[in-house]
Amino acid sequence: MMAAGGDDERGRGTPASAPTLAASAPRADAGAAVARAWVWPDEAACAAQAAALAGRVAARAAVPGPPFSLTIELHGPLGAGKTTFVRHLVRALGVGGRIKSPTYTVVEPYRAGALDIAHFDFYRFADERELGDAGLREMFAAPGLKLVEWATNAGPLRPPADLVLDIEPQEDDSRRVRVHAATARGQELLA
């Protein structure tokens, strides 16, 4: 799938077996207790899990009522599979064509039917003020699906995530993923 090890969310080197949960520091609303553990033995398992989540996202987005909004943060070292998961999720939602990593552009927008999708990568952010300086608060406030890599680099000004995925590469190239529902919307998706 991807090379294990690399830098953690704060840019420190980590060995392949180092856990990423403590370094990722996801923000969650108090009282959110729903969590799941996934194992991806290979990329096909990652794609299947992304497709399952995409089905739940699409079903929830289709419900009449207030505009759908969901933020998913993905944490893990370089090479953990964050972008790979996002690509599979976005593809499963129906986006065709090339799905690019936003490492240099910071955000890549997509549209799947009526659902707006924004894939953010804050790896290159060096100062938490860059979130506001880049004009991205408006994108986070808009309806749609927001997928965020390296979220901790955006600092405390970022909106809270609904779901947090902590991806931990294993020595055998599999991935252990801890999924935390941080809001009621996130809990609905994991129920």
Contacts in CASP RR format, 6 or more apart in sequence:
PFRMAT RR
TARGET T0000
AUTHOR 0000-0000-0000
METHOD contacts of the structure
MODEL  1
MMAAGGDDERGRGTPASAPTLAASAPRADAGAAVARAWVWPDEAACAAQA
AALAGRVAARAAVPGPPFSLTIELHGPLGAGKTTFVRHLVRALGVGGRIK
SPTYTVVEPYRAGALDIAHFDFYRFADERELGDAGLREMFAAPGLKLVEW
ATNAGPLRPPADLVLDIEPQEDDSRRVRVHAATARGQELLA
1 40 0 8 1.000
1 42 0 8 1.000
1 43 0 8 1.000
1 46 0 8 1.000
1 81 0 8 1.000
1 84 0 8 1.000
1 173 0 8 1.000
1 175 0 8 1.000
2 79 0 8 1.000
2 80 0 8 1.000
2 81 0 8 1.000
2 84 0 8 1.000
2 169 0 8 1.000
3 79 0 8 1.000
4 16 0 8 1.000
4 17 0 8 1.000
4 77 0 8 1.000
4 79 0 8 1.000
4 80 0 8 1.000
4 169 0 8 1.000
4 170 0 8 1.000
4 171 0 8 1.000
4 173 0 8 1.000
5 13 0 8 1.000
5 14 0 8 1.000
5 15 0 8 1.000
5 16 0 8 1.000
5 18 0 8 1.000
5 77 0 8 1.000
5 78 0 8 1.000
5 79 0 8 1.000
5 80 0 8 1.000
5 169 0 8 1.000
6 13 0 8 1.000
6 14 0 8 1.000
6 16 0 8 1.000
6 77 0 8 1.000
6 78 0 8 1.000
6 79 0 8 1.000
7 13 0 8 1.000
7 14 0 8 1.000
7 77 0 8 1.000
7 78 0 8 1.000
8 14 0 8 1.000
8 18 0 8 1.000
8 20 0 8 1.000
8 23 0 8 1.000
8 24 0 8 1.000
8 76 0 8 1.000
8 77 0 8 1.000
9 20 0 8 1.000
9 23 0 8 1.000
9 24 0 8 1.000
9 25 0 8 1.000
9 75 0 8 1.000
9 76 0 8 1.000
9 77 0 8 1.000
9 150 0 8 1.000
9 151 0 8 1.000
9 152 0 8 1.000
9 153 0 8 1.000
10 23 0 8 1.000
10 152 0 8 1.000
12 23 0 8 1.000
13 77 0 8 1.000
14 20 0 8 1.000
14 23 0 8 1.000
14 77 0 8 1.000
16 169 0 8 1.000
16 170 0 8 1.000
16 171 0 8 1.000
17 169 0 8 1.000
17 170 0 8 1.000
17 171 0 8 1.000
18 77 0 8 1.000
19 168 0 8 1.000
20 75 0 8 1.000
20 76 0 8 1.000
20 77 0 8 1.000
20 80 0 8 1.000
20 166 0 8 1.000
20 167 0 8 1.000
20 168 0 8 1.000
21 75 0 8 1.000
21 166 0 8 1.000
21 168 0 8 1.000
21 178 0 8 1.000
23 75 0 8 1.000
23 76 0 8 1.000
24 75 0 8 1.000
24 76 0 8 1.000
24 152 0 8 1.000
24 164 0 8 1.000
24 166 0 8 1.000
25 152 0 8 1.000
26 73 0 8 1.000
26 75 0 8 1.000
26 151 0 8 1.000
26 161 0 8 1.000
26 164 0 8 1.000
26 166 0 8 1.000
26 180 0 8 1.000
26 182 0 8 1.000
27 156 0 8 1.000
27 158 0 8 1.000
27 160 0 8 1.000
27 161 0 8 1.000
27 182 0 8 1.000
28 160 0 8 1.000
28 161 0 8 1.000
28 164 0 8 1.000
28 180 0 8 1.000
28 182 0 8 1.000
28 183 0 8 1.000
29 160 0 8 1.000
29 182 0 8 1.000
29 183 0 8 1.000
32 180 0 8 1.000
32 181 0 8 1.000
32 182 0 8 1.000
32 183 0 8 1.000
32 186 0 8 1.000
32 187 0 8 1.000
33 181 0 8 1.000
34 180 0 8 1.000
34 181 0 8 1.000
34 186 0 8 1.000
34 187 0 8 1.000
34 190 0 8 1.000
34 191 0 8 1.000
35 178 0 8 1.000
35 179 0 8 1.000
35 180 0 8 1.000
35 181 0 8 1.000
35 190 0 8 1.000
36 178 0 8 1.000
36 179 0 8 1.000
36 190 0 8 1.000
37 176 0 8 1.000
37 177 0 8 1.000
37 178 0 8 1.000
37 179 0 8 1.000
38 49 0 8 1.000
38 176 0 8 1.000
38 177 0 8 1.000
38 179 0 8 1.000
39 45 0 8 1.000
39 174 0 8 1.000
39 175 0 8 1.000
39 176 0 8 1.000
39 177 0 8 1.000
40 46 0 8 1.000
40 49 0 8 1.000
40 174 0 8 1.000
40 175 0 8 1.000
40 177 0 8 1.000
41 174 0 8 1.000
42 173 0 8 1.000
42 174 0 8 1.000
43 84 0 8 1.000
46 81 0 8 1.000
46 84 0 8 1.000
46 85 0 8 1.000
46 88 0 8 1.000
46 175 0 8 1.000
47 88 0 8 1.000
47 92 0 8 1.000
49 85 0 8 1.000
49 177 0 8 1.000
50 85 0 8 1.000
50 88 0 8 1.000
50 89 0 8 1.000
50 91 0 8 1.000
50 92 0 8 1.000
51 88 0 8 1.000
51 89 0 8 1.000
51 92 0 8 1.000
53 89 0 8 1.000
53 92 0 8 1.000
53 189 0 8 1.000
54 89 0 8 1.000
54 92 0 8 1.000
54 93 0 8 1.000
55 92 0 8 1.000
55 93 0 8 1.000
56 189 0 8 1.000
57 70 0 8 1.000
57 89 0 8 1.000
57 93 0 8 1.000
57 115 0 8 1.000
57 145 0 8 1.000
57 189 0 8 1.000
58 93 0 8 1.000
58 112 0 8 1.000
58 115 0 8 1.000
60 68 0 8 1.000
60 70 0 8 1.000
60 185 0 8 1.000
60 188 0 8 1.000
60 189 0 8 1.000
61 68 0 8 1.000
61 114 0 8 1.000
61 115 0 8 1.000
61 144 0 8 1.000
61 145 0 8 1.000
67 143 0 8 1.000
67 144 0 8 1.000
68 115 0 8 1.000
68 143 0 8 1.000
68 144 0 8 1.000
68 145 0 8 1.000
69 142 0 8 1.000
69 143 0 8 1.000
69 144 0 8 1.000
69 146 0 8 1.000
69 185 0 8 1.000
70 144 0 8 1.000
70 145 0 8 1.000
70 146 0 8 1.000
70 162 0 8 1.000
70 163 0 8 1.000
70 185 0 8 1.000
70 186 0 8 1.000
70 189 0 8 1.000
71 140 0 8 1.000
71 145 0 8 1.000
71 146 0 8 1.000
71 148 0 8 1.000
71 159 0 8 1.000
71 160 0 8 1.000
71 161 0 8 1.000
71 162 0 8 1.000
71 163 0 8 1.000
72 145 0 8 1.000
72 146 0 8 1.000
72 147 0 8 1.000
72 148 0 8 1.000
72 161 0 8 1.000
72 162 0 8 1.000
72 163 0 8 1.000
72 164 0 8 1.000
72 165 0 8 1.000
73 148 0 8 1.000
73 151 0 8 1.000
73 161 0 8 1.000
73 163 0 8 1.000
73 164 0 8 1.000
73 165 0 8 1.000
74 82 0 8 1.000
74 85 0 8 1.000
74 86 0 8 1.000
74 147 0 8 1.000
74 148 0 8 1.000
74 149 0 8 1.000
74 151 0 8 1.000
74 165 0 8 1.000
74 167 0 8 1.000
75 82 0 8 1.000
75 151 0 8 1.000
75 152 0 8 1.000
75 164 0 8 1.000
75 165 0 8 1.000
75 166 0 8 1.000
75 167 0 8 1.000
76 82 0 8 1.000
76 166 0 8 1.000
76 167 0 8 1.000
76 168 0 8 1.000
77 169 0 8 1.000
79 169 0 8 1.000
80 167 0 8 1.000
80 168 0 8 1.000
80 169 0 8 1.000
80 175 0 8 1.000
81 167 0 8 1.000
81 169 0 8 1.000
81 175 0 8 1.000
82 149 0 8 1.000
82 165 0 8 1.000
82 167 0 8 1.000
83 101 0 8 1.000
83 121 0 8 1.000
83 149 0 8 1.000
85 165 0 8 1.000
85 167 0 8 1.000
86 99 0 8 1.000
86 119 0 8 1.000
86 147 0 8 1.000
86 149 0 8 1.000
87 99 0 8 1.000
89 147 0 8 1.000
90 99 0 8 1.000
90 110 0 8 1.000
90 112 0 8 1.000
90 117 0 8 1.000
90 119 0 8 1.000
90 147 0 8 1.000
91 99 0 8 1.000
93 112 0 8 1.000
93 115 0 8 1.000
93 117 0 8 1.000
93 145 0 8 1.000
94 112 0 8 1.000
94 113 0 8 1.000
95 110 0 8 1.000
95 111 0 8 1.000
95 112 0 8 1.000
95 117 0 8 1.000
99 108 0 8 1.000
99 110 0 8 1.000
99 119 0 8 1.000
100 108 0 8 1.000
101 108 0 8 1.000
101 121 0 8 1.000
102 108 0 8 1.000
102 119 0 8 1.000
102 120 0 8 1.000
102 121 0 8 1.000
102 149 0 8 1.000
103 121 0 8 1.000
103 123 0 8 1.000
103 124 0 8 1.000
104 124 0 8 1.000
106 120 0 8 1.000
106 121 0 8 1.000
106 122 0 8 1.000
106 124 0 8 1.000
106 134 0 8 1.000
106 136 0 8 1.000
107 118 0 8 1.000
107 119 0 8 1.000
107 120 0 8 1.000
107 121 0 8 1.000
107 136 0 8 1.000
107 139 0 8 1.000
108 118 0 8 1.000
108 119 0 8 1.000
109 116 0 8 1.000
109 117 0 8 1.000
109 118 0 8 1.000
109 119 0 8 1.000
110 116 0 8 1.000
110 117 0 8 1.000
110 118 0 8 1.000
110 119 0 8 1.000
111 117 0 8 1.000
115 144 0 8 1.000
115 145 0 8 1.000
116 142 0 8 1.000
116 143 0 8 1.000
116 144 0 8 1.000
116 145 0 8 1.000
117 144 0 8 1.000
117 145 0 8 1.000
117 146 0 8 1.000
117 147 0 8 1.000
118 139 0 8 1.000
118 144 0 8 1.000
118 145 0 8 1.000
118 146 0 8 1.000
118 147 0 8 1.000
119 147 0 8 1.000
119 149 0 8 1.000
120 136 0 8 1.000
120 146 0 8 1.000
120 147 0 8 1.000
120 148 0 8 1.000
120 149 0 8 1.000
120 151 0 8 1.000
120 154 0 8 1.000
121 148 0 8 1.000
121 149 0 8 1.000
121 150 0 8 1.000
122 130 0 8 1.000
122 131 0 8 1.000
122 148 0 8 1.000
122 149 0 8 1.000
122 150 0 8 1.000
122 151 0 8 1.000
122 152 0 8 1.000
122 153 0 8 1.000
122 154 0 8 1.000
123 149 0 8 1.000
123 150 0 8 1.000
123 153 0 8 1.000
124 153 0 8 1.000
125 131 0 8 1.000
125 150 0 8 1.000
125 153 0 8 1.000
125 154 0 8 1.000
126 153 0 8 1.000
128 153 0 8 1.000
128 154 0 8 1.000
128 155 0 8 1.000
128 156 0 8 1.000
128 157 0 8 1.000
129 157 0 8 1.000
130 154 0 8 1.000
131 137 0 8 1.000
131 154 0 8 1.000
131 155 0 8 1.000
131 157 0 8 1.000
131 158 0 8 1.000
132 157 0 8 1.000
137 157 0 8 1.000
139 146 0 8 1.000
140 146 0 8 1.000
140 158 0 8 1.000
140 159 0 8 1.000
141 159 0 8 1.000
146 159 0 8 1.000
148 154 0 8 1.000
148 158 0 8 1.000
148 161 0 8 1.000
151 158 0 8 1.000
151 161 0 8 1.000
160 182 0 8 1.000
160 183 0 8 1.000
161 182 0 8 1.000
161 183 0 8 1.000
162 181 0 8 1.000
162 182 0 8 1.000
162 183 0 8 1.000
162 185 0 8 1.000
162 186 0 8 1.000
162 189 0 8 1.000
163 179 0 8 1.000
163 180 0 8 1.000
163 181 0 8 1.000
163 182 0 8 1.000
163 186 0 8 1.000
163 189 0 8 1.000
163 190 0 8 1.000
164 179 0 8 1.000
164 180 0 8 1.000
164 182 0 8 1.000
165 177 0 8 1.000
165 178 0 8 1.000
165 179 0 8 1.000
166 177 0 8 1.000
166 178 0 8 1.000
166 179 0 8 1.000
166 180 0 8 1.000
167 175 0 8 1.000
167 176 0 8 1.000
167 177 0 8 1.000
168 175 0 8 1.000
168 176 0 8 1.000
168 177 0 8 1.000
168 178 0 8 1.000
169 175 0 8 1.000
170 176 0 8 1.000
179 190 0 8 1.000
181 187 0 8 1.000
181 189 0 8 1.000
181 190 0 8 1.000
END
